[in-house]
Structure formats: structure tokens, C-alpha cells
């Protein structure tokens, strides 16, 4: 009797370990391209990703580049002070989106233009993602909000 209980216990432990290892492998595989929150325009300019890769780009909407086209089409450039990447987006922009404001966009890069499928803007007048602040500080252009 005791050896049967011991054998069952070992089988359950081995099965649990295999399931845990398998789930960890699946999670790692799922996150293989999505662990970075976003890339800065300088990173995209230095090492352009393949056109099939979906990623996030973040920075400031460059002043004087926001152009509203027909319908819901919008083009603008996003910058981190070191490089600027043209962005094309079709859809409804967040209310707080504007020139000189922080943004993060999800989409693909076709070699010249980032084709955004989603645009996120800051949620109040003082918020900017930590990664955007760090990228701007690295470029030496970050200005802390007043007040």
C-alpha cells in the first residue's frame, strides 16, 4: 500500500512539474516580441523592424506635423529629439492628443512610415509614460512639467 501511495505522489509531482515548465515555455513564447513596452523613434531609425512585426512606438508629437486628411485619416511625426518617424493613422484620436504631447502608438513600420492601428495619449496634463521620459532624458530634451 505504501509504495502505491508513494508512486502516485511522485507521479503527481512529476506531472505538476511538467505542466509548470510547459506553461512557462508557452508564456515566454507568447511574450517573445512583446516584452518591450515601446521603441523610441531613435531605436526605429537605427534598427528598422521588419514590416510584419507589430510593435509600439512612443515619443512626442512633433510640432507642425499634425495633418488631418479626409475623414478620420491623420498623419504626423513622432520624435524623441534624436530622430523623427512619420506616422499614419486612420481612426478616432484620443481627446488629449495634440502637437507637443506624449503618445504611444501600436502598429507596423513599412520602412518609411509607421502605420498605426491604435494611438494612446497622455491621460492628464502632467502624465507621460516613464519610458518616454527616459528616452527624452537620454536625448537631453526632457523638460519637467511646471507646477
Secondary structure, 3 states (H helix, E strand, C coil): CHHHHHHHHHHHHHHHHHHHHHHHHHHHHHCCCCCCCCEEHHHHHHCCCCCCCCEEEEEEECCCCCEECCCCEEEEEEECCCCEEEEEEECCCCCCCCCCCEEEEEEEECCCEEEEEEEEECCCCCCCCHHHHHHHHHHCCCCCCCC
